[in-house]
Amino acid sequence: MPFFARLWLAIVCFFRIVFDSAFAARIGAAASVPHDQQALQLLSMLQREGRLIDFCEEEIAGVADAQLGAAARTVHDGCRKTLRSAFDLLPVRAEAEGEQVTLPAGFDPRAVRLTGNVVGNPPFTGVLRHHGWKAGAVRMPNASGDPTLLAPAEVELP
C-alpha cells in the first residue's frame, strides 16, 4: 500500500476510534473516566507524542511532497507510539489482506463492512481488503485537570 494511502488510513482509523460511540463506551466502561473525557485524553496524547492536531490543522496544499512526507513520518512515529502504549490492537480478521474469505450467514456486520457488488444474502465470498482493528487491552492513564485542554500553548522566552 502506498505511503500516503497508509497515512490516510491511519488518520481515518484514529477518528473512528475517537468518534465511534460504541468503542468509546467500551473504553469508558473499562475506566472510571467518562468516555467523552477519554476521547479527549486520547486526542491529547496523540497531539503530545505525534502533533496530530497540528498536522491535521496545517494547510498542506502548497507543501512539497518530500516535506509533507518528512512531517508525516514524525506524526506517524509519535501516534503509533501512543496507540501502542494505550491499546493492544488486534486484527478483526486473521486472514492476510488480499486473501479470499467467505462470510457465513450470521456474520457480525459491525465487524465486517461489505463493499463492491453487495446483493443477496450470505454466505458472501470476496477479497479481504483490510483486516480491521479491535482493541484488546486498554491502558489509558488516569486523567487529571481540564479534559478539554488538548495541548498547552507554548511560549518561548528570550
N, C-alpha and C positions, 0 to 999 in steps of 0.2 A: 504494500500500500504506500503511495507517495507520502512524503513528509507532511505536506500541508493538509492532506486528507486525514492523516493521523492526528494532526494538531486540531483540526476542526472537530473530529470525532471526540477528542479529549475534552474540548470546551463544551460540546453538546452534552456529553456524559456528565460533566460537572454540573451543568444547570439542571439536568434531570435529577441528579442526586439532591441538589438544593431545593428544587421546587416540586418534587414528587411527594404529595401529601402522605401516601401510604408508607413510603420509605421513611419520611420524616417522623411519622407516627411510631414506627418500629424503633427508631433511634430514641425518640422521646420516652418510650416505654422502658428502654434499657438504662436510662439515667433519670435523675430527678429534675433535670433542666427541661422546660417545655420545648417542644420540637421547633418552634419558630426561633427560639434563642439558640438552639443547637445549629440550625441552618446558618444563622448569623455568625456563630462561633466558627463553623467550618469555613465560611467565606473569609472571615478574619484570618484564619490560619493559612488559607491559600494565598491571601494577599501578603501576609508577613513572610512566608517562605518563597513564594513564586511571583509576587507582584501581579497576580492575576487581574485584579480590578484595574490597575494601571495599564496593563496590556490591552484589556478589552475596551477601555475608555480612550485609548490613544487613536488618533486619526491616522490610518495607515495607507490611505490612497496614494500618497506620493512617496512612500518609503520604498527604497530598493529592496528587491527580493533577498539579497545577501544580508542586508542589515536586519530585515524582518526575521530571516531565518536564525540569525545570531540571537536576537531578542527572544524568539520562540524557544530556542534551546534552553535559555536561562529560566524562562517561565515553566517549561516542561519539567526541568530538573527539580525545581522547588515545589511545584504542585504534586509531582509524583512522590516526592519525599513525604509531603503532608498526607496524601491519601494513604500511603503505605503505613504511616505511623498511626493513623486514626482507624483504619479498617483492614480486615483481611478480605481482599477482593477475590471472589471465586467466579469461575465461568458458570453461566446458566446451563450451557450445553457442553458436554465433554468432547464431542467430535471436533476435528480440525476444521477451520474455516475453509470453504471450498469443497468439502465432502458432501455427498448426497445423504439426506436424512429423511426419515418417514415419521410423521406426526400422527399418532393413532387418534381415534375418537376419544374425547375426554381430555385431550391435552390442555394445559393451562394457557389460555390466550393472553394472560397478563405476563407470562414468562416467555412467550414466543410471538413475535409480530410477523404476520404473513405479508409478503409484498409480491408484486407481479400479478399474474393472472389468477386471482383468488375467486374460484367458483366451485360450487358443490359443497359437499360435506366431507369430513375426514374419513379415512386417512388421506393425508396430503404428503406428497413426496416432492422435495425440492433441494436446492443447494444452500447450505449454511453460509450466509454472508458475514454474519457476526455472531460470535458465541454468546454474547450478552454478559452482563455482570450482576452479581448479587453480593451482598455483604455477609461475611462470616462474622467474626468477632468485631465489635465496635469498641474503640478505645478513645472516647472523647474526653479530654481533660475537663476538670471542673471549671465552670465559667465563673468569673468574678468581675464586678464592675458593670459598666453600661454595655449591654449586649449589642446595642446599635452602633457602637464605636468600632468600626471595622479596621481602621488604621489611624494612628495618631498623625497629626500634622508634624512635619519636620522643619525645624528652624536651625539653620547653620549659623553659628556665631563667628565673628571675625577673630 
